[in-house]
Amino acid sequence: MADNIKNGSNALTSASDSKKRIWAIVGASSGNLVEWFDFYVYSFFSLYFAHIFFPQGDSTTQLLQTAGVFAVGFLMRPIGGWMFGYIADKHGRKKSMLISVCMMCFGSLVIACLPGFDSIGIAAPIILLLARMFQGLSVGGEYGTSATYMSEVALEGRKGFYASFQYVTLIGGQLLAVLTVVVLQQLMTDAELKSWGWRIPFALGAVLAVVALWLRRSLNETSDKNTREHRDAGSLMGLLKNHRRAFLMVLGFTAGGSLSFYTFTTYMQKYLVNTSGMDAKTASALMTGALFVFMLIQPVIGALSDKIGRRSSMMIFGAGAAICTVPILTALQNVESEWAAISLVMLALLITSFYTSISGILKAEMFPPEVRALGVGLSYAIANAIFGGSAEFVALTLKHQGIETSFFWYVSAMGALAFLVSLMLHRRGKGISL
């Protein structure tokens, strides 16, 4: 299956040098960063605007309601994965990436200007939900297309390293979102943030999307005419008929990987505040540092996968998540030292890096070019919507019911599933075993 990647690029494989490849990675990554910044801003600023759209109930109830809207955004991802996967395989990767970043820009602009419950009543949370669904559609299409594009422009023997920059920018978008929280917390009072300051990052995301759109317009197309005219190009039936096993495997290890990722990134800030009793500003600063280190180690672990194979990397992640999740989350419940807290979070993120750094390239290597964007995007989006998007909602629900530790075991069990699925990969980690 790994040989399929060689067929994915015409313009960039036959006539470009390393500089063009690097520029292509930068161009694709810029949109990816903006997309994820816009998407994560909602999660990190929900502490400040939950009362605007959901005025009734205590803080945990309000956070639960905003987490529910966050999860619904994820439910749109399978539709986005299918729609943009079809566009990318049938009409080109570049066109798909341009449309997705425009849609994300629109969703952020709507939220930035949206009146609260006191002004327009029930219409406020309804429009918020629709905007998040629109953004979920966009992000659902972004992952598969950008992963496909970056895998097709990467150099042979260094694909793990190059493709890891997808999560560098994904985490970078998340880091930029939490850094925005920290900066605004220093410049504004809590009252100002809760009143109108939370709108600033949504407006900023819309502006940044225009820059990403400009950068993506200069990208070369990586799919060729023969690929786009293949009878199975962008075909859901062709994907499920001819590549069902690869599709199911991606579902399996994405379920564990996404759940772990969202548990220790987006939900962790709330966990430190709501469960560990940490001050909100301290938790934000701690997560900023942790996410920065997490971002920097992606290329390192990605390059390591070029040496040890994707299979070995995935097995390390699966085993580590299964064994270490419960002890880490349990220790964080009563942690008192900030250094102990960041050390525990970083241990969890290091384990997760063995999945995130190779996530895109591993999935892309399992599908041929005519259904690659669809195969990667749809399988990822389904597993991500069910397990990743629901992480906060499930965690907060179990906490609300007084059985928070059940969530720890749930994350651990999904890590074990990822380990079992990884055993079916080739020993060099490319494609699936016969």
DARA-V291025 format. One record per helix or strand of 2 or more residues. SS is the DSSP state (H for helix, E for strand). FROM is the first residue (numbers start at 1). TO is the last residue. If there is no record, write none. Layout:
ss=SS from=FROM to=TO
ss=SS from=FROM to=TO
This chain:
ss=H from=2 to=7
ss=H from=11 to=14
ss=H from=18 to=53
ss=H from=59 to=75
ss=H from=77 to=91
ss=H from=93 to=113
ss=H from=117 to=120
ss=H from=123 to=153
ss=H from=159 to=163
ss=H from=165 to=187
ss=H from=190 to=195
ss=H from=197 to=217
ss=H from=225 to=228
ss=H from=236 to=242
ss=H from=244 to=264
ss=H from=266 to=274
ss=H from=280 to=296
ss=H from=298 to=308
ss=H from=310 to=333
ss=H from=338 to=356
ss=H from=359 to=364
ss=H from=369 to=388
ss=H from=391 to=400
ss=H from=405 to=422
